[in-house]
Amino acid sequence: MRAITIEAAAALALDDEVGSLEVGKKADVLILDETRYAEVPYRYGMNPVWRVYKEGRLVVKRDLVGEV
């Protein structure tokens, strides 16, 4: 997870703006319908995205009720 968040931001010299959840940083957040991050690659072809926040605003909201 660090490799795709704070370390990636640091590689682009953007770690003072993005890459972790801290006060004053841009809040682009992806919330997945998974119990563990290690499960994500094993659901290929399925959409695990539950919520997406871009710059702190909700832009994608899925209702998971009734989905299999």
N, C-alpha and C positions, 0 to 999 in steps of 0.2 A: 504494500500500500504506500509506503514511503516513496518508492521509486516512481510512482505515478502521481504523487502529490507534491510534497515539499521538496524532494530531491529534483524532480523535473522542473519545478519553479526555480530552484537554485541554479540549475544548469543554464537557464535562460536569464539569469540575474533578475528574476522577478519575485524572489522569495520574501521581499518586504511588502509586496502587494497581494500575492496569492499563494496557494499551496498548503495552507493550514487554516483551521478555524480559530481566528483571533480577532479581537476588537480592532477595528480600523482596516481590516483586509476586505477585499471583495469577496462576497459570499456566493460562489457558484457551487451548488451542492446537488449531488445525485443520490437519491435514496432508493435502494433496491429492495425487492421482496425476497430477501435471502436471510438465512440465519447466520451464515458465515461467509466471509468474502471469498474463501477458497472454493465455494460452490459455483461461483459465477461462470467460469469457463465450461462447466459441465452441463449447462443448460443451453447449449448452442441451438439457435433457432427459436428460442423462447424469449419473450420480453420480460426481464425481471425489473424493469423501471417502474417505480411506484410514484415518485415525485421528483420534479426537477425545479430547482430554484436558480435563477440567473440574476446576478447582482442583488440577491436578497429577495427577489419577487418570485412567487410561484408561477411557473409557465407550463408545467405538465402535471396533471393530476389524474391518475387512473383509479377506478373503483375496482378493487380486487374481489369483491363479494361475488360469489357464484362462478369464479374462474377456476379452472382445473389446471 
